[in-house]
Amino acid sequence: MRDDDASLVQRATGGDRRALEVLLERHADRIHAVCRRIVAHPEDALDATQEAMIAIARGITRFDGRAAFSTWCYRIATNAALDELRRTRRRPVPAHPDGPEQVATGSAPDDIVAARLDVDAALQHVPEEFRVAVVLRDLCDLDYAEIAEVLDVPPGTVRSRISRGRAILVERLGGSPPSGNPVATSERQNDDG
């Protein structure tokens, strides 16, 4: 039987290294996905992911359970990614093209991968404060209250940032999100956030 996060956290806070390892392994891909979408450069995203994982391991005893463990991890990953962005801003950045090239999309795996690459490239042109909110909503599927907690801003600010970030993404992607868009727009019909 697979242990749930709550029981693993309880054991990890009590010093069970194996429980901590299972938690880190279970959430590593999602932590890396957050970092990769916030930080453009793949190696920098890996650095941010590593820093987040270290911070989670070191801070597990401070996890108070007020939020879901995954939400807590996203907050740490977001902070690690933002710290990495601040560090990388001090380095010279090579010029890159203005934006992603339009790709005809469909449901074939190659088309989905191309769409994801387009979205990833377009995300790098979205200002940081909007990009982080969009990533947490559309990649991590956090609701507005959880994002507000992660970013330590009011829910109304979260809504505004997501709206503005998505508008920039749509513009960067040529006027309409590609089909099979990995940055979901699940809020189209209803989002009680």
N, C-alpha and C positions, 0 to 999 in steps of 0.2 A: 504494500500500500504506500502511495506517495504522500509524504508529509505535506501539510499546507504551510504557507509562509508563517502564519502565527506561531505554530508549534516549533518551527525551525528557528524563528527569531528568539523565542523564549529559551530554547536550548543554546543558541549562539550567545545570547547575553549572559548566560551562565557559564560560558567558557568552552562550549562544545565546538571545537574547530571544524569538525566534519559538517556540522549543521551550517556553519558559516560558509564553508566551501560550497555546499549544495545551494544555498541562497545565492551566492555570487554566480555560480554556474547557471542557475535558473534565470537570472536577470541580466546576464552579461550581454546577450544579443540586443536586448531592448535598450540597455544603457549605451551600448556602442551606437545604436541607431540614432538615439537622441544626439549624441556627440557628433556623429557624422553629418547630421543634417544642420547642426548649428555651426560647426567648424568645417570650412570647405576642404582644407588640405587633408588627405587621408592619414598621413603620419601624425599630424597635429590632432586629428580626431582620435587616433589610437592613444596618443599621450593623454588626452583629456579622459578617455575611457579608463586608462590605467589609474590616473589620479582619482577618478570617481570611485573605482573599485577599492583603492587603498583607503579613501575617506570613509567608505561604507564599512570596511573591515575595522578600521580604528574607532569609528563612531557608533558601532552597533549597540554598545551599552547605553548610549544616549537616546536610542530610538524609544519614543514614549508611547507608541501605538495610537496616537490621536488620529493619524492618517493611515492609509494602507501602506504596507511596506513598499510596494511598487511606487507609490506616489512619493514617498520619502527618497527612494532611489532616484527618481526622476529629478527631484529638487537638487540632489547632490550632483547628478550628471549635468544638469543645466548649469549649475555654478561652476563645475569643473570646466565645462565647455566655454563658458564666458571668460573664466580666468585664462584659458588657453588663447582665446581670441585677443585678450589684452596683451598677453605675452607676444603673440605673433605680430601684433600691430607695430611693435618696436623694430621688427625686421623688415627689410625691403621686400615688396611683393611684386613678382613679375606681372606684366600686363596680360590680360586675358581678353578674349573676344567679348563683344558687347552683350551677347546673350546666347541662349541655346538655339540651335538650328531647328526649324520646324520639322517634325517627323510625322508622317501619316501613321496613325495608330489603329490598332485592331485588337483582336483577342489572342493573337499568336504570341507565344513567349517572347520572341524577338521584339515585337511591337511593345509589349508591356515593359521590357527592359529599357527600350529606347525612351518610352514615356517617363520612366523613373529617372533616367539620366537627365532628361529635359527638366524635370521637376527639381532634381538636385541642383542642377546648374542654375536654374531660375531662382531657387531659394537663396543662393549666394548673393543675389542682387537685392534681396529684401532686407531692409534695415534690421539690425540685430534685435531690437525690442519687439518688432512685429514677427520676425522669423521664429524667435523662441516660442512665442504664444501659438503660432500656427503649428509648429512641430509638436508641441505638447498636446494640442487639441487633435490634430489630424493624424499624427503618427502614433502618439501614446494613448489617444482616445480618452484623455482626462476631461472631466467636465469643467465648466467655468469656475466653480468654487475651488476645485482642486488646483487648477492653474493659478488662481488668485493666491492660494496658499503657497504654492511653489515659488511664485514670483514676488510674493509679498506686496501685491497691489490689489485695489478693489476689483470686484467682478466686472463692473462697468468698464474699467480700463482694459480688462482682458478682452471683453467683447469688441471694443474699439480696435485694439491691436490685431485681433484675428481678422476682423473685417478689412482693415487697411492692408494687412499682410496678404490676404487672399486676393484683394483687388490688384495689388502689385504683381502677384503671381500670374493672375489671369492676363494682365497686360504683357508680362514677360513671355508668356507662353503663346502669344499671338491672338489674344482676344477670347479664347475659350479654353477651359481645361481639357487636356486630351482624354479620350475615353480610356478607361482602365487606370485613371489617375490614382497613383498611390497616395497622394495627399487627398484624403477623402473629403467629401463635402457632405458628410452625414447630417449636417444641420439643415439641409435644404428644406425638409418637410417640417421637422420639429426638433428642437434641442432645448430641453427643459433645464440643461446645464446645471 
